[in-house]
Amino acid sequence: MSQTAGQLQRGLTSERPNTLQGYLEHLLQKHPCPLRPQWLKDRSEQQKYGDIICDFSYFKGAEYYEGKLEAKPELQDLDEEFRENNIEILSRFYLAFESVHKYIVDLNRYLDDLHEGVYIQQTLETVLLNGDGKQLLCEALYLYGVILLVIDQKIEGEVRERMLVSYYRYSAARSSTDSNLDDICKLLRSTGYSAQPGAKRPANYPESYFQRVPISGAFISMVIGRLRSDDIYNQVSAYPLPEHRSTALANQAAMLYICLFFSPSILHTQQAKMREIVDKYFPDNWVISIYMGITVNLVEAWEPYKAAKTALIYTLDSANIREQATRYAASMDSLRPQVQQLLKEGFLREELILDNIPKLLNCLRDCNVAIRWLMLHSAESAYDSNNKRLRQIKDQVLNDSKYNPRILFQLLLDTAQFEFSLKE
């Protein structure tokens, strides 16, 4: 399983970017071609390339499309020119898509092998009892969900379909008996989702997208169970204060948020489980970072799910929002002079640090927790300006926290300097 993850990462990082998100952005920027989203809006480009670039409707009448090309020599020339100019980038995107499909196929094969006893004395239960095994299995499911969401955000469904059809037409995949192009097309066909502001969310999204390749229900259930009950990264010991609990478990909360979409019945109907999840992970926060700066507002994300929406009611109560915002505003006021005092030249001497390690670490924790909460809950990208409820929550957070971006940024810089000096 870990080898599969490594292969996927190596396949996606053959050039500078070191994340899937960065890789897809890099490919789209470096290789302008009529398959990019802008083409969908450019009428002249549509007229020029419309007969040679097709979505999945091509597979319903391939002979018809190919017959149109053969009837017009100028279309054949344009098709050949397009193939020569873009086959490299099409192949690279296809390999990235293929790696995603291979990832989930290999994960399923690993789970089947565990179930059938291929690994002597090892079962799914025993792997989840091991600290490293528990982390890896939870991450495996979480990363698959994140990969699918990032692909849908960065490359719209119509564009993916055109890429796959063009690759099929121009490559040898159509004549290869061992090609898994059909399965890749099923996995990555358009979901109807659009990242454009104000776009309507498709029904049953993303759970229907996540279910395109079936995954063991027992595995999903056990992973969600571990994420609900355990501190899989042992972070609570690093954040001993009760009010820091949600920050300590923030990474795990993001993983649980993604994994719940693989078992949507929990979000829809299992009120007790959702109440437990919200009480543990989201009692004082509703904007979370799920991966590399991608933020999600639970108010919007859980709107279609009755149990999840109901469980959030207390968190989103105006009195609770006010309590959290004013608490972090007070933290900012007290922490800024503390950190500035500690950063004065010659103050952080070795003997002072050794005598005051608990106090210094507490100050550092408080700074990081306050900065994290304020940056997430005041972020423009976390609130849809077309949603009245979200606008009201955002305005209340900004007012009650007396939000000042310059002061917050200065505290961020000072905290980074303090961390560096303390480590040195």
C-alpha positions in Angstrom: 0.0 0.0 0.0 2.8 2.4 0.9 4.6 1.5 -2.3 1.4 2.5 -4.3 1.3 5.9 -2.5 5.0 6.4 -3.3 4.5 5.5 -6.9 1.6 7.9 -7.2 3.7 10.7 -5.5 6.7 10.1 -7.8 4.4 10.0 -10.9 3.0 13.4 -9.9 6.2 15.0 -8.9 8.4 14.4 -12.0 8.6 18.2 -12.2 9.0 20.9 -9.5 5.6 20.9 -7.8 5.5 18.5 -4.8 1.7 18.1 -4.4 -1.1 16.8 -6.6 -2.6 20.3 -6.5 0.6 22.0 -7.5 1.2 19.4 -10.3 -2.2 20.0 -11.9 -1.8 23.7 -11.7 1.7 23.5 -13.2 0.5 21.4 -16.1 -2.4 23.7 -16.9 -0.1 26.8 -16.7 2.8 25.4 -18.7 0.8 23.9 -21.6 -1.9 26.2 -22.9 -4.1 24.3 -25.2 -7.8 24.2 -26.3 -8.5 21.6 -23.6 -8.2 24.2 -20.9 -11.4 25.6 -19.2 -11.1 29.0 -21.0 -11.7 27.2 -24.3 -15.2 26.4 -23.1 -16.0 30.1 -23.1 -14.1 31.2 -26.3 -16.5 31.0 -29.2 -13.8 31.3 -31.9 -11.8 28.4 -30.3 -15.0 26.3 -30.1 -15.7 26.8 -33.8 -12.1 26.0 -34.7 -11.7 22.8 -32.6 -15.3 21.8 -32.0 -15.3 19.0 -34.6 -12.1 17.4 -33.3 -12.4 17.7 -29.5 -15.3 15.7 -28.1 -16.6 14.8 -24.7 -17.8 11.3 -23.7 -20.6 11.5 -26.3 -17.8 10.4 -28.7 -18.0 6.8 -27.3 -21.7 6.6 -28.3 -20.9 7.3 -32.0 -17.2 7.0 -32.7 -17.8 6.0 -36.3 -19.9 9.2 -36.9 -17.2 11.5 -35.5 -14.4 9.8 -37.4 -16.5 9.8 -40.6 -16.9 13.6 -40.3 -13.1 14.0 -40.0 -12.4 11.8 -43.0 -14.9 13.7 -45.2 -13.0 17.0 -44.8 -9.2 17.2 -45.5 -8.9 20.5 -43.6 -10.3 18.8 -40.5 -7.8 16.0 -40.9 -4.9 18.5 -41.1 -6.2 20.4 -38.0 -6.6 17.1 -36.1 -3.0 16.0 -37.0 -1.6 19.4 -36.0 -3.5 19.2 -32.7 -2.3 15.7 -32.0 1.4 16.7 -32.6 1.1 19.8 -30.4 -0.7 18.2 -27.5 -0.1 14.5 -27.3 2.7 15.0 -24.7 0.5 17.0 -22.3 -2.4 14.7 -22.9 -0.2 11.7 -22.0 1.0 13.3 -18.9 -2.5 14.1 -17.7 -3.6 10.6 -18.6 -0.8 9.1 -16.5 -1.8 11.3 -13.6 -5.4 10.1 -13.9 -4.2 6.5 -14.3 -2.2 6.8 -11.1 -5.3 7.8 -9.2 -7.2 4.8 -10.5 -4.2 2.5 -9.7 -4.0 3.9 -6.2 -7.6 2.9 -5.3 -7.3 -0.5 -7.1 -4.1 -1.3 -5.2 -5.7 -0.2 -1.9 -8.7 -2.5 -2.6 -6.3 -5.4 -3.5 -4.4 -4.8 -0.3 -7.7 -4.9 1.7 -8.7 -8.1 -0.1 -5.4 -9.7 0.7 -5.8 -8.8 4.4 -9.3 -10.3 4.4 -8.1 -13.5 2.7 -5.2 -14.0 5.1 -2.4 -13.5 2.6 -0.4 -11.7 5.4 0.0 -14.4 8.0 -1.5 -13.5 11.4 -2.5 -10.0 10.1 -6.1 -8.9 9.7 -7.7 -5.5 9.2 -8.4 -5.4 13.0 -4.7 -6.2 14.0 -3.4 -3.6 11.5 -5.7 -0.9 13.0 -4.4 -1.9 16.5 -0.9 -1.0 15.5 -0.1 2.8 15.8 1.6 3.1 12.4 -0.9 0.8 10.7 -3.8 2.8 12.0 -2.3 6.1 10.7 -1.6 4.6 7.3 -5.0 3.1 6.7 -6.8 6.3 7.8 -4.5 8.3 5.6 -5.0 6.0 2.6 -8.8 6.6 2.6 -8.5 10.3 3.3 -5.9 10.9 0.6 -8.1 9.1 -2.0 -11.0 11.4 -1.2 -8.7 14.5 -1.3 -7.2 13.5 -4.6 -10.7 13.2 -6.2 -11.8 16.6 -4.8 -8.6 18.3 -5.9 -9.0 16.9 -9.4 -12.6 18.1 -9.6 -11.6 21.6 -8.3 -8.6 22.1 -10.7 -9.9 20.4 -13.8 -13.6 20.7 -14.6 -15.5 17.6 -15.6 -16.0 18.7 -19.2 -12.3 19.3 -19.6 -11.4 15.9 -18.1 -13.7 14.2 -20.6 -12.2 16.0 -23.5 -8.7 15.1 -22.4 -9.6 11.4 -22.0 -11.3 11.2 -25.4 -8.5 13.0 -27.1 -5.9 10.7 -25.5 -8.0 7.7 -26.5 -8.1 8.9 -30.1 -4.4 9.8 -30.4 -2.7 7.0 -28.4 -2.4 3.3 -28.7 -4.7 2.8 -25.7 -7.7 2.0 -28.0 -5.9 -1.0 -29.4 -4.4 -2.3 -26.2 -6.2 -5.2 -24.6 -4.8 -4.5 -21.1 -5.7 -0.8 -21.1 -7.9 0.3 -18.2 -9.1 3.4 -19.9 -12.7 2.4 -19.5 -12.3 2.2 -15.7 -10.5 5.6 -15.6 -13.2 7.2 -17.7 -15.9 5.8 -15.3 -14.0 7.2 -12.3 -13.2 10.6 -13.7 -16.2 11.4 -15.8 -17.9 14.8 -15.1 -19.6 15.1 -11.8 -21.4 18.3 -12.6 -19.4 20.2 -10.0 -18.0 23.7 -10.9 -15.5 25.6 -8.9 -16.9 28.9 -10.3 -18.3 31.3 -7.6 -22.0 30.9 -7.2 -22.2 27.6 -9.0 -24.8 25.2 -7.6 -23.6 22.1 -5.9 -24.7 18.8 -7.7 -27.1 16.5 -5.8 -25.3 13.8 -3.7 -21.9 15.4 -4.2 -19.3 14.3 -3.4 -20.6 11.0 -2.0 -21.7 9.7 -5.4 -18.3 10.6 -6.8 -16.5 8.7 -4.0 -18.6 5.6 -4.6 -17.6 5.2 -8.3 -15.0 2.6 -7.3 -16.6 0.5 -4.5 -14.5 0.2 -1.3 -15.0 -2.3 1.5 -17.8 -1.0 3.8 -16.2 -2.7 6.8 -12.9 -0.9 6.1 -14.7 2.5 5.8 -16.6 1.9 9.0 -13.5 0.9 11.0 -11.5 3.8 9.8 -14.3 6.3 10.7 -14.5 4.5 14.1 -10.8 5.0 14.7 -10.9 8.6 13.7 -14.0 9.2 15.9 -12.5 7.6 19.1 -8.7 7.7 19.0 -6.0 10.3 19.0 -4.2 8.7 16.1 -1.3 11.2 16.0 -1.0 11.5 19.8 -1.4 15.3 19.6 -3.5 15.8 22.8 -0.3 15.4 24.9 1.3 18.3 23.0 -1.8 20.5 23.7 -2.7 19.7 27.3 -5.2 22.6 27.8 -8.9 21.6 27.2 -9.6 24.7 25.2 -6.8 23.7 22.7 -8.4 20.2 22.1 -10.0 21.1 18.7 -6.6 22.5 17.5 -4.7 19.4 18.7 -7.2 17.2 16.7 -7.5 19.5 13.7 -5.6 17.2 11.2 -7.7 14.3 12.4 -10.9 16.3 12.1 -10.0 17.1 8.4 -9.5 13.4 7.7 -12.8 12.5 9.4 -14.6 15.2 7.4 -13.4 13.6 4.1 -14.0 10.0 5.2 -17.6 10.7 6.3 -18.5 11.2 2.6 -17.6 7.5 2.0 -20.4 6.7 4.5 -23.1 9.3 3.9 -25.7 7.6 6.0 -23.9 8.9 9.1 -24.2 12.5 7.8 -27.9 12.0 6.9 -29.4 10.0 9.7 -27.1 9.0 12.5 -27.7 11.9 14.9 -25.9 10.4 17.9 -22.6 9.8 16.0 -22.7 13.3 14.4 -23.4 14.9 17.8 -20.4 13.0 19.2 -18.2 14.1 16.3 -19.2 17.8 16.5 -18.7 17.8 20.3 -15.2 16.4 20.0 -13.9 18.1 16.9 -16.1 21.1 16.1 -17.4 22.7 19.3 -15.6 26.0 18.7 -14.8 25.9 15.0 -16.7 25.6 11.7 -14.0 26.4 9.1 -11.4 23.7 8.5 -8.4 23.3 6.3 -8.7 19.9 4.6 -5.5 20.0 2.4 -2.8 22.5 1.5 -4.8 25.6 2.0 -8.1 24.2 0.7 -10.6 25.4 3.3 -14.2 24.2 3.9 -17.0 25.9 5.8 -19.1 23.2 7.5 -22.2 25.4 7.4 -22.3 25.1 3.7 -20.7 21.7 3.3 -23.1 20.0 5.6 -26.2 21.9 4.6 -27.8 18.9 2.7 -27.2 16.4 5.5 -29.9 16.5 8.2 -28.0 14.8 11.1 -24.8 16.8 10.4 -26.7 20.1 10.1 -28.6 19.5 13.3 -25.4 18.6 15.2 -23.8 22.0 14.3 -26.7 24.0 15.8 -24.9 24.8 19.1 -21.6 25.5 17.5 -23.3 28.1 15.2 -25.3 29.7 17.9 -24.6 33.4 18.0 -23.7 33.3 21.7 -21.1 30.6 21.0 -19.7 32.5 18.0 -19.4 35.6 20.2 -17.8 33.7 23.0 -15.1 32.2 20.7 -14.4 35.4 18.8 -14.1 37.5 22.0 -11.8 34.9 23.6 -9.4 35.0 20.7 -9.6 38.8 20.6 -8.5 38.9 24.3 -5.8 36.3 23.6 -4.4 38.6 20.8 -4.4 41.6 23.1 -2.4 39.8 25.8 -0.1 37.8 23.6 1.2 40.6 21.4 3.1 42.5 24.2 4.3 39.1 25.7 5.9 38.0 22.4 7.4 41.4 21.7 9.0 41.4 25.1 10.4 38.0 24.6 11.9 39.0 21.2 13.9 42.0 22.7 17.5 41.5 21.9 19.3 39.5 24.6 16.2 38.6 26.5 16.0 34.9 25.5 19.2 33.8 27.2 20.0 30.1 27.7 19.5 30.1 31.5 16.2 32.0 31.2 14.9 29.5 28.7 15.9 26.5 30.8 14.2 28.0 33.8 10.9 28.9 32.0 10.4 26.2 29.4 6.7 25.5 30.4 5.8 29.2 30.3 7.5 29.8 27.0 5.8 26.7 25.4 2.4 27.8 26.7 2.9 31.2 25.2 3.8 29.6 21.9 0.8 27.3 21.9 -1.5 30.2 22.7 -0.1 32.2 19.8 -0.5 29.4 17.3 -4.0 28.5 18.4 -5.2 32.1 18.3 -3.6 32.8 14.9 -5.0 29.6 13.4 -8.5 30.2 14.5 -8.6 33.8 13.4 -7.0 33.2 10.0 -9.4 30.4 9.2 -12.6 32.0 10.5 -11.9 35.4 8.9 -10.8 34.1 5.5 -12.7 35.5 2.5 -12.5 32.1 0.7 -14.3 30.4 3.6 -17.6 32.3 3.1 -19.8 32.4 0.0 -20.8 36.1 -0.4 -24.1 34.9 -2.0 -25.1 33.0 1.2 -26.9 35.3 3.7 -26.3 33.0 6.6 -22.6 32.8 5.9 -22.3 36.6 5.5 -24.0 37.1 8.9 -21.6 34.6 10.6 -18.6 36.2 9.0 -19.7 39.7 10.0 -20.2 38.6 13.6 -16.7 37.0 13.8 -15.1 40.1 12.4 -16.9 42.4 14.7 -16.6 40.4 17.9 -13.0 39.6 17.4 -12.2 43.2 16.5 -10.4 41.7 13.5 -7.4 43.7 12.2 -5.4 41.9 9.5 -2.3 43.9 10.1 -2.1 43.1 13.8 -2.8 39.4 13.1 -0.1 39.3 10.4 2.4 41.0 12.8 1.6 38.5 15.5 2.2 35.7 12.9 5.6 37.1 12.0 6.6 37.7 15.7 5.5 34.1 16.6 7.5 32.7 13.8 10.6 34.6 15.0 9.9 33.5 18.6 9.7 29.9 17.5 12.9 30.1 15.5 14.8 31.9 18.4 13.6 29.3 20.9 14.6 26.4 18.8 18.0 27.9 18.1 
